[in-house]
Amino acid sequence: MLTMERTGRERPALREVFIVVTDMSGRRHALAPSFIAGISDADDTAMNACVTLRTGAVLLITESLDALMSRLGACQR
């Protein structure tokens, strides 16, 4: 059996899943779902979405709200 003694300096590995989105300028962003405050339609066409981060920053994304919600595994009505 293998055991490991912790000295207090080790930190557990971050195992959060990230979602990669592309903004309107072509930049890619890897977002932790826990960092997303909200997602909404960006316009009347529902082809793009706005992602609001917990910092208050807003990203205009080249993906629909429904597509983002599906990738996040969120419940939809």
C-alpha positions in Angstrom: 0.0 0.0 0.0 1.3 3.4 -0.9 0.8 6.3 1.6 1.7 9.9 1.3 2.5 12.2 4.2 1.2 15.7 3.8 3.5 18.5 4.9 0.9 21.3 4.5 2.6 22.7 1.4 0.9 20.5 -1.1 -2.3 21.7 -2.6 -4.9 19.4 -4.1 -5.1 19.4 -7.9 -7.8 21.6 -9.4 -10.3 19.3 -11.1 -12.9 21.8 -12.2 -14.2 21.4 -15.8 -13.8 24.3 -18.1 -16.0 25.3 -21.1 -14.2 26.9 -24.1 -16.1 29.8 -25.8 -15.1 32.1 -28.6 -15.9 35.8 -28.4 -16.9 38.0 -31.3 -13.3 39.1 -31.9 -12.2 35.5 -32.3 -10.5 35.2 -28.9 -11.0 31.9 -27.1 -11.8 31.8 -23.3 -11.7 28.8 -21.0 -14.3 29.5 -18.3 -15.0 27.6 -15.1 -18.8 27.2 -14.9 -18.7 28.4 -11.3 -17.2 31.7 -12.5 -20.3 32.4 -14.8 -22.9 34.7 -13.2 -25.4 34.5 -16.1 -26.0 33.9 -19.8 -28.5 35.7 -22.0 -29.4 36.2 -25.7 -27.3 38.9 -27.2 -29.8 40.0 -29.8 -33.2 39.3 -31.3 -31.8 36.6 -33.6 -30.8 34.4 -30.6 -27.6 33.4 -32.6 -25.2 34.9 -30.1 -25.1 35.0 -26.4 -23.7 37.3 -23.6 -21.9 35.6 -20.8 -21.7 37.7 -17.6 -18.8 36.7 -15.3 -18.8 37.1 -11.5 -16.3 40.0 -12.0 -19.0 41.9 -13.9 -17.2 41.5 -17.2 -19.4 40.6 -20.2 -18.3 38.4 -23.1 -20.2 38.5 -26.4 -20.1 34.9 -27.6 -20.5 33.4 -31.1 -22.8 30.7 -29.9 -26.5 30.7 -28.9 -27.7 30.6 -25.3 -29.3 27.2 -25.9 -26.0 25.8 -27.3 -24.1 27.1 -24.3 -26.6 25.8 -21.8 -26.5 22.4 -23.4 -22.7 22.3 -23.2 -22.9 23.3 -19.6 -25.3 20.5 -18.9 -27.8 23.0 -17.5 -31.6 22.4 -17.3 -33.7 24.2 -19.8 -37.4 24.8 -20.1 
